[in-house]
Amino acid sequence: MQTIFLSGNLAADCEIVKGKDEAEFIRFTVAANDPAEKDEKPTYYTCRMRKTGVADLLKKGRYVALVGSLKVRENVKEEKTYVNHDVWVQSLDVPSLSE
């Protein structure tokens, strides 16, 4: 397992999803930029978290910081290879709410 510290802005509002065991979790996408690479496109991370009570706070554009477990997968679709970055969130901070 790889642990990742990640910060960035939400690419869309988060959504509440039911898993295979019918347990609810939230799913959201974080767009993160490398500050050293000014002209580079952001990397998108699909994040999942069991704590659904924060769903109303996670709206598009909101800045978040998190710690989680990273899993990287490759998918091939129509002869193109895509890399998916999936994160199970262990700790979430929404700094702009605490100011």
SEVEXPA-136621 format. One record per residue (C-alpha): x, y, z; residue number from 1. Coordinates in nm, 2 decimals. Example, Ala and Ser with C-alpha at 12.3 -4.5 7.8 and 13.67 -1.06 7.14 Angstrom:
+--------+--------+--------+-----+
!      u !      v !      w !   k !
+--------+--------+--------+-----+
!   1.23 !  -0.45 !   0.78 !   1 !
!   1.37 !  -0.11 !   0.71 !   2 !
+--------+--------+--------+-----+
END
This chain:
+--------+--------+--------+-----+
!      u !      v !      w !   k !
+--------+--------+--------+-----+
!   0.00 !   0.00 !   0.00 !   1 !
!   0.12 !   0.35 !  -0.08 !   2 !
!   0.02 !   0.64 !   0.14 !   3 !
!  -0.03 !   0.98 !  -0.04 !   4 !
!  -0.06 !   1.33 !   0.09 !   5 !
!  -0.27 !   1.52 !  -0.17 !   6 !
!  -0.41 !   1.87 !  -0.19 !   7 !
!  -0.60 !   2.04 !  -0.47 !   8 !
!  -0.94 !   2.16 !  -0.58 !   9 !
!  -1.25 !   1.95 !  -0.64 !  10 !
!  -1.32 !   1.89 !  -1.01 !  11 !
!  -1.70 !   1.84 !  -0.94 !  12 !
!  -1.94 !   1.81 !  -0.65 !  13 !
!  -1.90 !   1.49 !  -0.46 !  14 !
!  -2.16 !   1.22 !  -0.48 !  15 !
!  -2.29 !   0.96 !  -0.23 !  16 !
!  -2.26 !   0.61 !  -0.37 !  17 !
!  -2.36 !   0.26 !  -0.24 !  18 !
!  -2.10 !  -0.01 !  -0.24 !  19 !
!  -2.15 !  -0.38 !  -0.31 !  20 !
!  -2.24 !  -0.44 !   0.06 !  21 !
!  -2.49 !  -0.15 !   0.04 !  22 !
!  -2.27 !   0.06 !   0.26 !  23 !
!  -2.27 !   0.43 !   0.16 !  24 !
!  -1.95 !   0.62 !   0.08 !  25 !
!  -1.87 !   0.94 !  -0.09 !  26 !
!  -1.67 !   0.98 !  -0.42 !  27 !
!  -1.51 !   1.29 !  -0.54 !  28 !
!  -1.23 !   1.40 !  -0.78 !  29 !
!  -0.93 !   1.61 !  -0.68 !  30 !
!  -0.74 !   1.80 !  -0.94 !  31 !
!  -0.38 !   1.85 !  -0.82 !  32 !
!  -0.10 !   2.04 !  -0.99 !  33 !
!   0.27 !   2.01 !  -0.94 !  34 !
!   0.38 !   2.36 !  -0.83 !  35 !
!   0.72 !   2.31 !  -1.01 !  36 !
!   0.55 !   2.25 !  -1.34 !  37 !
!   0.36 !   2.57 !  -1.43 !  38 !
!   0.23 !   2.47 !  -1.77 !  39 !
!   0.15 !   2.11 !  -1.69 !  40 !
!  -0.21 !   1.98 !  -1.68 !  41 !
!  -0.34 !   1.87 !  -1.35 !  42 !
!  -0.35 !   1.51 !  -1.24 !  43 !
!  -0.70 !   1.39 !  -1.14 !  44 !
!  -0.74 !   1.16 !  -0.84 !  45 !
!  -1.07 !   0.97 !  -0.78 !  46 !
!  -1.12 !   0.97 !  -0.40 !  47 !
!  -1.35 !   0.76 !  -0.19 !  48 !
!  -1.43 !   0.79 !   0.18 !  49 !
!  -1.68 !   0.62 !   0.41 !  50 !
!  -1.76 !   0.94 !   0.60 !  51 !
!  -2.08 !   1.06 !   0.42 !  52 !
!  -2.16 !   1.34 !   0.66 !  53 !
!  -1.91 !   1.58 !   0.48 !  54 !
!  -2.07 !   1.54 !   0.14 !  55 !
!  -2.26 !   1.87 !   0.15 !  56 !
!  -1.93 !   2.06 !   0.21 !  57 !
!  -1.75 !   1.91 !  -0.09 !  58 !
!  -1.85 !   2.13 !  -0.39 !  59 !
!  -1.68 !   2.19 !  -0.71 !  60 !
!  -1.38 !   2.42 !  -0.67 !  61 !
!  -1.34 !   2.37 !  -0.30 !  62 !
!  -0.98 !   2.33 !  -0.18 !  63 !
!  -0.91 !   2.01 !   0.02 !  64 !
!  -0.61 !   1.83 !   0.16 !  65 !
!  -0.61 !   1.46 !   0.24 !  66 !
!  -0.41 !   1.16 !   0.34 !  67 !
!  -0.50 !   0.82 !   0.19 !  68 !
!  -0.40 !   0.49 !   0.03 !  69 !
!  -0.31 !   0.52 !  -0.34 !  70 !
!  -0.38 !   0.26 !  -0.60 !  71 !
!  -0.27 !   0.32 !  -0.96 !  72 !
!  -0.44 !   0.12 !  -1.24 !  73 !
!  -0.40 !   0.12 !  -1.62 !  74 !
!  -0.71 !   0.09 !  -1.85 !  75 !
!  -0.71 !   0.04 !  -2.22 !  76 !
!  -1.01 !   0.18 !  -2.41 !  77 !
!  -1.03 !   0.21 !  -2.79 !  78 !
!  -0.66 !   0.15 !  -2.82 !  79 !
!  -0.57 !   0.43 !  -2.57 !  80 !
!  -0.41 !   0.36 !  -2.24 !  81 !
!  -0.54 !   0.56 !  -1.94 !  82 !
!  -0.40 !   0.57 !  -1.59 !  83 !
!  -0.64 !   0.59 !  -1.30 !  84 !
!  -0.53 !   0.72 !  -0.96 !  85 !
!  -0.77 !   0.59 !  -0.69 !  86 !
!  -0.74 !   0.70 !  -0.33 !  87 !
!  -0.92 !   0.56 !  -0.02 !  88 !
!  -0.92 !   0.86 !   0.21 !  89 !
!  -0.81 !   0.82 !   0.57 !  90 !
!  -0.80 !   1.18 !   0.67 !  91 !
!  -0.97 !   1.48 !   0.51 !  92 !
!  -0.91 !   1.85 !   0.58 !  93 !
!  -1.12 !   2.13 !   0.43 !  94 !
!  -0.90 !   2.43 !   0.54 !  95 !
!  -1.13 !   2.71 !   0.41 !  96 !
!  -1.40 !   2.60 !   0.65 !  97 !
!  -1.19 !   2.64 !   0.96 !  98 !
!  -1.08 !   3.00 !   0.88 !  99 !
+--------+--------+--------+-----+
END
